[in-house]
């Protein structure tokens, strides 16, 4: 099975052949309109075990490369005073292992990633010396231009769909690095080996997640990030969580929720399957990052392996869409907040929100389906934010889109019955919107090349565009009160 079965991008992550496995094994048998549900033992034998086996086989080379890279870094710097040569060896090995894994997954298609990385470093170097304060803007424009040229004029749809996730992570790294060095107060400019190790870092080059250059540079401090019980617990948790989410997405959701004449239940099932496929890849990214020795923090002299990419509990049982968006892909959310939203905020909050979602859409590729979903989320989350903000002010209650702090000034706290009912209602409304938006990411013949506008509009039309009507009505009501 090729890479498509496991990964397409960091914020809206699709399943391909794995998502189709259930149907390929002919687990669905129809007698006219009667669905024959297979017994659980047959599900285990024909879907769960083969999928887990193929996943382990595919991910094993990446896992081995990550842990060997960590060992090389530890042996190079541990117990010694670091030198420039030692650090260069660590960065070189990080990038070298990353390149080998890129070839293992993408073969010759990795050439497009090499082009992006090379041009990115060239533009950063030139702009730092010519117009350093504009380095971030110039590099961002260059990266967006590269993405447009590759997707529209150079790479065929199927090949681009394979690499666009890694392309997105690499683009985020290059842009964030450019904005970091554009500050005249920042003295560092990574040399070629540091840059090489960062953008091709083996722990993040395939599944992500995005990490800052500062976070990456802790790879040269492996002696303070030992393979202790906390590290082992984080690995075990990531592996088990990834496999559970994979089984849920590929096998269990379709088995638990059958095709139903009520199309909203079917929409919820398909959206749920997509969400668990996203959790699967997110936990894989956490696994590869941790294996590579990254993603830890220091608290009172103790090393904690507490890096999270996603928080499923906040998505499956949401308080609001705002909370769902911020917990969907935490590293990407932080990247968008720091390198898009805060920079665009002087233009106004609404414009900043739109530009943030536009940037996310561009990074994911020029895909109408993704753009439509992300733009809808931008309007939905903004409408929910301003509406709940107004209600919280009118009723002096803890019903904001984001959970209030314990010492907030509202008189009606979270445990007030009316507050609980109101927050529950907004949570159910978020689940309704997520089912509507997530329906786009089903398994069909178009999935390998990405979905077009007709597919998206047909899906929403089958549900009467109800979610958009509800969001519009919510905004109108907000204006009237």
Buried (B, 14 or more C-beta within 10 A) or exposed (E): BEBBBBBBBBBBBBBBBBBBBBEEBEBBEEEEEEEEBBEEEEBBEBBBEBBBEBBEEBBEEBBEBBBBBBBBBBEBBEEEEEEEEBBBBBBBBBBBBBBBBBEBBBEEBBEBBBBBBEBBBEBBBEBBEEEBEEBBBBBBEBBBEBBBEBBEEEBEBEBBBBBBBBBBBBBBBBBBBBBBBBEEEEEEBBEEBBBBBBBBBBBBBBBBBBBBBEBBBBBBBBEEBBBEEBBEEBBEBBBEBBBBBBBBBBBBBBBEBEEEEEEBBBBBBBBBBBBBBBBBBBBBBBBBBBBBBBBBEEEEEEBBBEBBBBBBEBBBEBBBBBBBBBBBBBBBBBBBBBBBBEBBBEEEEEEBBBBBBBBBBBBBBBBBBBBBBBBBBBBBBBBBBBBBBBBBEEBEBBBBBEEBEEEEEBEBEBEBEEBBEBBEEBBEBBBBBBBBBBBBBBBEEBBBBBBEEEBBBEBBEEBEEEBBEBBEEBBEEBEEE
